[in-house]
Amino acid sequence: MDLPQLTPQQLKELVQGFVDDRIRELIGDPDLGLSLGDALRSRLKESLAGSDRLSGDDVADRLGLRW
């Protein structure tokens, strides 16, 4: 790829690709590839089987956060 030959749109897409890749590197999922322990797996299954749910707004209210 010859940089001086790029159109403005191609240059924009190239830079956006670099930025996207870097953000993924910096903010990626730190737990990716890790396995769940048996205790946590059991707690998650139990939680999902229950009917109690909180909305994002409820959680934010309990933590004193504003959207």
The first five atom37 places (N, CA, C, CB, O) and aatype in JSON, in Angstrom:
{
  "aatype": [12, 3, 10, 14, 5, 10, 16, 14, 5, 5, 10, 11, 6, 10, 19, 5, 7, 13, 19, 3, 3, 1, 9, 1, 6, 10, 9, 7, 3, 14, 3, 10, 7, 10, 15, 10, 7, 3, 0, 10, 1, 15, 1, 10, 11, 6, 15, 10, 0, 7, 15, 3, 1, 10, 15, 7, 3, 3, 19, 0, 3, 1, 10, 7, 10, 1, 17],
  "atom_mask": [
    [1, 1, 1, 1, 1],
    [1, 1, 1, 1, 1],
    [1, 1, 1, 1, 1],
    [1, 1, 1, 1, 1],
    [1, 1, 1, 1, 1],
    [1, 1, 1, 1, 1],
    [1, 1, 1, 1, 1],
    [1, 1, 1, 1, 1],
    [1, 1, 1, 1, 1],
    [1, 1, 1, 1, 1],
    [1, 1, 1, 1, 1],
    [1, 1, 1, 1, 1],
    [1, 1, 1, 1, 1],
    [1, 1, 1, 1, 1],
    [1, 1, 1, 1, 1],
    [1, 1, 1, 1, 1],
    [1, 1, 1, 0, 1],
    [1, 1, 1, 1, 1],
    [1, 1, 1, 1, 1],
    [1, 1, 1, 1, 1],
    [1, 1, 1, 1, 1],
    [1, 1, 1, 1, 1],
    [1, 1, 1, 1, 1],
    [1, 1, 1, 1, 1],
    [1, 1, 1, 1, 1],
    [1, 1, 1, 1, 1],
    [1, 1, 1, 1, 1],
    [1, 1, 1, 0, 1],
    [1, 1, 1, 1, 1],
    [1, 1, 1, 1, 1],
    [1, 1, 1, 1, 1],
    [1, 1, 1, 1, 1],
    [1, 1, 1, 0, 1],
    [1, 1, 1, 1, 1],
    [1, 1, 1, 1, 1],
    [1, 1, 1, 1, 1],
    [1, 1, 1, 0, 1],
    [1, 1, 1, 1, 1],
    [1, 1, 1, 1, 1],
    [1, 1, 1, 1, 1],
    [1, 1, 1, 1, 1],
    [1, 1, 1, 1, 1],
    [1, 1, 1, 1, 1],
    [1, 1, 1, 1, 1],
    [1, 1, 1, 1, 1],
    [1, 1, 1, 1, 1],
    [1, 1, 1, 1, 1],
    [1, 1, 1, 1, 1],
    [1, 1, 1, 1, 1],
    [1, 1, 1, 0, 1],
    [1, 1, 1, 1, 1],
    [1, 1, 1, 1, 1],
    [1, 1, 1, 1, 1],
    [1, 1, 1, 1, 1],
    [1, 1, 1, 1, 1],
    [1, 1, 1, 0, 1],
    [1, 1, 1, 1, 1],
    [1, 1, 1, 1, 1],
    [1, 1, 1, 1, 1],
    [1, 1, 1, 1, 1],
    [1, 1, 1, 1, 1],
    [1, 1, 1, 1, 1],
    [1, 1, 1, 1, 1],
    [1, 1, 1, 0, 1],
    [1, 1, 1, 1, 1],
    [1, 1, 1, 1, 1],
    [1, 1, 1, 1, 1]
  ],
  "atom_positions": [
    [[0.85, -1.17, 0.0], [0.0, 0.0, 0.0], [0.9, 1.24, 0.0], [-0.97, 0.0, 1.22], [1.77, 1.39, 0.85]],
    [[0.66, 2.1, -0.95], [1.45, 3.33, -1.07], [0.65, 4.48, -0.46], [1.81, 3.62, -2.57], [-0.33, 4.93, -1.04]],
    [[1.09, 4.94, 0.7], [0.36, 5.95, 1.47], [0.01, 7.2, 0.67], [1.16, 6.35, 2.67], [-1.13, 7.66, 0.75]],
    [[0.93, 7.77, -0.11], [0.56, 8.97, -0.86], [-0.53, 8.74, -1.91], [1.78, 9.53, -1.53], [-1.17, 9.69, -2.36]],
    [[-0.73, 7.5, -2.29], [-1.73, 7.19, -3.31], [-3.14, 6.98, -2.75], [-1.31, 5.95, -4.07], [-4.1, 6.84, -3.5]],
    [[-3.26, 6.96, -1.43], [-4.57, 6.72, -0.83], [-5.5, 7.91, -1.02], [-4.42, 6.42, 0.66], [-5.08, 9.07, -1.0]],
    [[-6.77, 7.6, -1.2], [-7.79, 8.65, -1.24], [-8.05, 9.07, 0.21], [-9.12, 8.15, -1.95], [-7.72, 8.34, 1.14]],
    [[-8.65, 10.23, 0.4], [-8.99, 10.63, 1.78], [-9.86, 9.58, 2.5], [-9.72, 11.98, 1.77], [-9.67, 9.34, 3.69]],
    [[-10.79, 8.98, 1.78], [-11.65, 7.96, 2.39], [-10.84, 6.73, 2.78], [-12.78, 7.57, 1.42], [-11.05, 6.17, 3.86]],
    [[-9.92, 6.29, 1.93], [-9.08, 5.15, 2.25], [-8.19, 5.43, 3.45], [-8.23, 4.76, 1.04], [-8.01, 4.57, 4.31]],
    [[-7.64, 6.63, 3.52], [-6.8, 7.02, 4.65], [-7.62, 7.02, 5.94], [-6.17, 8.41, 4.41], [-7.17, 6.55, 6.98]],
    [[-8.84, 7.56, 5.86], [-9.72, 7.59, 7.03], [-10.01, 6.16, 7.51], [-11.05, 8.32, 6.69], [-9.95, 5.9, 8.71]],
    [[-10.31, 5.26, 6.6], [-10.6, 3.87, 6.97], [-9.37, 3.19, 7.56], [-11.11, 3.09, 5.75], [-9.48, 2.4, 8.49]],
    [[-8.2, 3.49, 7.02], [-6.96, 2.92, 7.53], [-6.7, 3.38, 8.97], [-5.77, 3.32, 6.63], [-6.38, 2.57, 9.84]],
    [[-6.85, 4.68, 9.21], [-6.64, 5.22, 10.56], [-7.67, 4.66, 11.52], [-6.7, 6.77, 10.54], [-7.33, 4.3, 12.65]],
    [[-8.93, 4.57, 11.1], [-9.97, 4.01, 11.97], [-9.64, 2.56, 12.34], [-11.34, 4.08, 11.28], [-9.87, 2.14, 13.47]],
    [[-9.11, 1.82, 11.38], [-8.72, 0.44, 11.66], [-7.62, 0.37, 12.7], [0.0, 0.0, 0.0], [-7.68, -0.46, 13.61]],
    [[-6.62, 1.25, 12.58], [-5.54, 1.29, 13.58], [-6.08, 1.62, 14.96], [-4.47, 2.31, 13.17], [-5.7, 1.0, 15.95]],
    [[-6.96, 2.61, 15.02], [-7.53, 3.04, 16.3], [-8.37, 1.92, 16.91], [-8.39, 4.32, 16.12], [-8.25, 1.63, 18.1]],
    [[-9.21, 1.29, 16.09], [-10.03, 0.18, 16.59], [-9.17, -0.95, 17.14], [-10.93, -0.37, 15.47], [-9.45, -1.48, 18.22]],
    [[-8.12, -1.31, 16.42], [-7.23, -2.37, 16.88], [-6.57, -2.02, 18.2], [-6.16, -2.66, 15.82], [-6.48, -2.85, 19.1]],
    [[-6.12, -0.79, 18.31], [-5.43, -0.36, 19.55], [-6.39, -0.34, 20.73], [-4.81, 1.03, 19.36], [-6.02, -0.75, 21.84]],
    [[-7.6, 0.12, 20.51], [-8.6, 0.15, 21.59], [-8.89, -1.27, 22.05], [-9.91, 0.84, 21.13], [-8.98, -1.53, 23.26]],
    [[-9.04, -2.21, 21.11], [-9.27, -3.6, 21.49], [-8.11, -4.15, 22.32], [-9.48, -4.46, 20.24], [-8.33, -4.9, 23.27]],
    [[-6.88, -3.78, 21.97], [-5.72, -4.22, 22.73], [-5.75, -3.68, 24.15], [-4.43, -3.79, 22.02], [-5.44, -4.39, 25.1]],
    [[-6.13, -2.41, 24.3], [-6.1, -1.76, 25.6], [-7.27, -2.12, 26.49], [-6.06, -0.28, 25.41], [-7.12, -2.23, 27.7]],
    [[-8.45, -2.3, 25.89], [-9.66, -2.48, 26.67], [-10.21, -3.9, 26.54], [-10.72, -1.48, 26.25], [-11.29, -4.19, 27.07]],
    [[-9.52, -4.77, 25.87], [-10.02, -6.12, 25.66], [-10.47, -6.8, 26.93], [0.0, 0.0, 0.0], [-10.22, -6.3, 28.03]],
    [[-11.13, -7.91, 26.79], [-11.66, -8.66, 27.92], [-10.51, -9.34, 28.67], [-12.71, -9.7, 27.46], [-9.9, -10.26, 28.14]],
    [[-10.22, -8.9, 29.89], [-9.1, -9.49, 30.62], [-9.36, -10.93, 31.05], [-8.78, -8.65, 31.84], [-8.43, -11.65, 31.41]],
    [[-10.62, -11.36, 31.03], [-10.97, -12.72, 31.44], [-11.09, -13.68, 30.27], [-12.27, -12.7, 32.2], [-11.38, -14.86, 30.45]],
    [[-10.86, -13.18, 29.06], [-10.97, -14.01, 27.88], [-10.04, -15.22, 27.99], [-10.66, -13.2, 26.62], [-8.84, -15.07, 28.23]],
    [[-10.6, -16.4, 27.81], [-9.8, -17.61, 27.86], [-9.7, -18.25, 29.23], [0.0, 0.0, 0.0], [-9.23, -19.38, 29.34]],
    [[-10.13, -17.56, 30.27], [-10.09, -18.13, 31.62], [-11.31, -19.02, 31.83], [-10.04, -17.02, 32.68], [-12.37, -18.78, 31.25]],
    [[-11.16, -20.03, 32.65], [-12.29, -20.92, 32.93], [-12.95, -20.52, 34.24], [-11.83, -22.4, 32.98], [-12.32, -19.92, 35.12]],
    [[-14.23, -20.85, 34.36], [-14.97, -20.57, 35.59], [-14.75, -21.71, 36.57], [-16.49, -20.38, 35.3], [-14.72, -22.88, 36.19]],
    [[-14.6, -21.36, 37.83], [-14.51, -22.38, 38.87], [-15.88, -23.01, 39.11], [0.0, 0.0, 0.0], [-16.9, -22.42, 38.76]],
    [[-15.89, -24.18, 39.7], [-17.15, -24.89, 39.94], [-18.09, -24.09, 40.84], [-16.88, -26.25, 40.57], [-19.3, -24.08, 40.62]],
    [[-17.54, -23.43, 41.85], [-18.38, -22.67, 42.78], [-19.06, -21.5, 42.06], [-17.53, -22.15, 43.95], [-20.25, -21.26, 42.26]],
    [[-18.31, -20.78, 41.24], [-18.9, -19.66, 40.52], [-19.91, -20.15, 39.49], [-17.81, -18.83, 39.83], [-20.96, -19.53, 39.31]],
    [[-19.6, -21.23, 38.82], [-20.53, -21.8, 37.83], [-21.86, -22.16, 38.51], [-19.9, -23.06, 37.16], [-22.93, -21.89, 37.96]],
    [[-21.79, -22.75, 39.69], [-23.0, -23.11, 40.43], [-23.8, -21.87, 40.81], [-22.64, -23.91, 41.68], [-25.03, -21.85, 40.68]],
    [[-23.1, -20.84, 41.29], [-23.79, -19.6, 41.68], [-24.46, -18.95, 40.48], [-22.79, -18.62, 42.32], [-25.58, -18.44, 40.6]],
    [[-23.8, -18.96, 39.33], [-24.4, -18.38, 38.14], [-25.64, -19.15, 37.69], [-23.38, -18.35, 37.01], [-26.65, -18.54, 37.34]],
    [[-25.56, -20.47, 37.72], [-26.72, -21.28, 37.34], [-27.89, -21.02, 38.28], [-26.37, -22.76, 37.34], [-29.04, -20.91, 37.85]],
    [[-27.59, -20.94, 39.57], [-28.63, -20.67, 40.56], [-29.25, -19.29, 40.33], [-28.04, -20.75, 41.98], [-30.47, -19.13, 40.4]],
    [[-28.43, -18.33, 40.05], [-28.92, -16.97, 39.82], [-29.79, -16.91, 38.57], [-27.74, -16.0, 39.68], [-30.84, -16.27, 38.58]],
    [[-29.37, -17.57, 37.51], [-30.14, -17.56, 36.27], [-31.45, -18.32, 36.4], [-29.32, -18.15, 35.13], [-32.41, -18.01, 35.69]],
    [[-31.5, -19.3, 37.29], [-32.73, -20.07, 37.48], [-33.78, -19.26, 38.25], [-32.43, -21.37, 38.22], [-34.97, -19.54, 38.14]],
    [[-33.34, -18.27, 39.02], [-34.26, -17.45, 39.8], [-34.99, -16.44, 38.92], [0.0, 0.0, 0.0], [-34.63, -16.24, 37.76]],
    [[-36.0, -15.83, 39.47], [-36.79, -14.86, 38.7], [-36.47, -13.42, 39.08], [-38.26, -15.13, 38.9], [-36.96, -12.49, 38.43]],
    [[-35.68, -13.21, 40.11], [-35.34, -11.86, 40.54], [-34.35, -11.23, 39.55], [-34.75, -11.87, 41.97], [-33.29, -11.8, 39.28]],
    [[-34.72, -10.08, 39.04], [-33.84, -9.38, 38.11], [-33.83, -7.9, 38.47], [-34.31, -9.58, 36.63], [-34.83, -7.36, 38.95]],
    [[-32.69, -7.25, 38.25], [-32.58, -5.81, 38.44], [-32.27, -5.18, 37.09], [-31.47, -5.45, 39.48], [-31.5, -5.71, 36.3]],
    [[-32.89, -4.05, 36.85], [-32.58, -3.31, 35.63], [-31.28, -2.53, 35.84], [-33.74, -2.36, 35.23], [-30.82, -2.36, 36.97]],
    [[-30.71, -2.07, 34.75], [-29.52, -1.23, 34.85], [-29.79, 0.01, 35.67], [0.0, 0.0, 0.0], [-28.92, 0.47, 36.42]],
    [[-30.98, 0.57, 35.54], [-31.35, 1.76, 36.32], [-31.4, 1.44, 37.82], [-32.72, 2.3, 35.85], [-30.96, 2.25, 38.64]],
    [[-31.95, 0.26, 38.17], [-31.99, -0.13, 39.58], [-30.59, -0.26, 40.17], [-32.76, -1.45, 39.74], [-30.32, 0.2, 41.28]],
    [[-29.71, -0.89, 39.42], [-28.33, -1.06, 39.89], [-27.66, 0.3, 40.06], [-27.52, -1.94, 38.9], [-26.98, 0.55, 41.05]],
    [[-27.86, 1.18, 39.08], [-27.26, 2.52, 39.16], [-27.79, 3.26, 40.38], [-27.55, 3.33, 37.88], [-27.02, 3.93, 41.07]],
    [[-29.1, 3.16, 40.65], [-29.67, 3.81, 41.83], [-29.06, 3.28, 43.11], [-31.19, 3.61, 41.86], [-28.73, 4.05, 44.02]],
    [[-28.9, 1.98, 43.19], [-28.33, 1.38, 44.42], [-26.89, 1.81, 44.62], [-28.41, -0.15, 44.36], [-26.44, 1.93, 45.76]],
    [[-26.17, 2.04, 43.53], [-24.77, 2.44, 43.64], [-24.59, 3.94, 43.64], [-23.99, 1.84, 42.51], [-23.47, 4.43, 43.75]],
    [[-25.7, 4.68, 43.52], [-25.6, 6.13, 43.51], [-25.02, 6.68, 42.22], [0.0, 0.0, 0.0], [-24.4, 7.75, 42.21]],
    [[-25.22, 5.96, 41.13], [-24.7, 6.39, 39.83], [-25.78, 7.05, 39.0], [-24.11, 5.22, 39.08], [-26.97, 6.78, 39.17]],
    [[-25.36, 7.9, 38.1], [-26.31, 8.52, 37.16], [-25.93, 8.13, 35.75], [-26.34, 10.08, 37.32], [-24.74, 8.09, 35.42]],
    [[-26.9, 7.85, 34.93], [-26.67, 7.49, 33.51], [-26.43, 8.72, 32.71], [-27.84, 6.71, 32.93], [-26.22, 8.63, 31.5]]
  ]
}
